[in-house]
Amino acid sequence: MFKGLSVKREKAVMPKDYGNLTPKVVELLKKNPGQTIKELAKQLKVNRSFLAGYLKALEEHGYIKSKNIGPAKVYFKKENSKGEEK
């Protein structure tokens, strides 16, 4: 029916840095790796739905990585991530 039709998936667009959120996320994951969206949202005082999209963009741009553990998705700072100052 749709032969030859391909869908190109593009990277999530990085939202404008919501109050310097990127370095805050990276720092939280550096101090306490393996946090869930719920845990991060509580510490950052942001909406979980917003944060889910933000974390997806951060992961696609190489700042963090995620891992599914059972029903939960947990997040880690990626080694030598872009959000870390040297």
N, C-alpha and C positions, 0 to 999 in steps of 0.2 A: 504494500500500500504506500509506504513512504520510502521506497528504495532510493538510495543515494543521498538521502537527507541526513545531514550530520549536525549535531548541536555542539557548538564550541562553548565550553565552559570557561568563563573568564574569572580572574581572581576577584575576590571581594574587594570593593573599593575601601581604602582606609578612610574612616571618617576623620573629620578635623579633630585634632587632639582635644578631647573633652576634658579640659582642666588638667592637662599634662597627665592623662590617664595611663598612657603607655609605660612611662618609667615607673609609675606606681604599681602597675600589674607585674611588671618584670621584677621589681624589688620584692613584692609579696611572694612571688613564686620562688625567688632566690632564697628567701628566708625560710619559707615553708612550702616545699614542693608537693605536688599531688593534691591541690585544692580543687574543689568543685566550683561550678558557677555560683551556686547558692552561697558558699563560704566567701568567695571573692566579692560578690555583690554586696554582702552584708558589710564587709570591711571597707569597701569603696563607696558605700552609700549610693549605689546606682541600681536601676531596674535590671532584673535578671534577663529579661528578653533583650534589652539593649546590649547588655554585657555579652550575651551569647553570640550576637552578630559581631561585636567588637573583637571578641576572642578568636572567632573564625578568621577575621581579617588579619589579626596579629599572627595567627598560625600560618596563614598563606603567605605572609610577607616575611616569615622567618624569625619572628621574635620569640615565639613560644611553641610548644608541642603539646599534643593531647594524647590520652590513652583511655580506651574504654575498659573499665573494670566493673564487670557485672553490668547493672543498668546505669551506672554513673560514668560520666566522662570527667576525667581529672586532667589538670593542666600542670605543665612543668616549664621552667625557663629553659630555653634551648641553649646549648653550650655555645659560647661566643655569639650570643644573640645581638641583634642590632640595637636593642634598647639599653645595653649595658655600656657604661663608660669605662674606658681603660685608663 
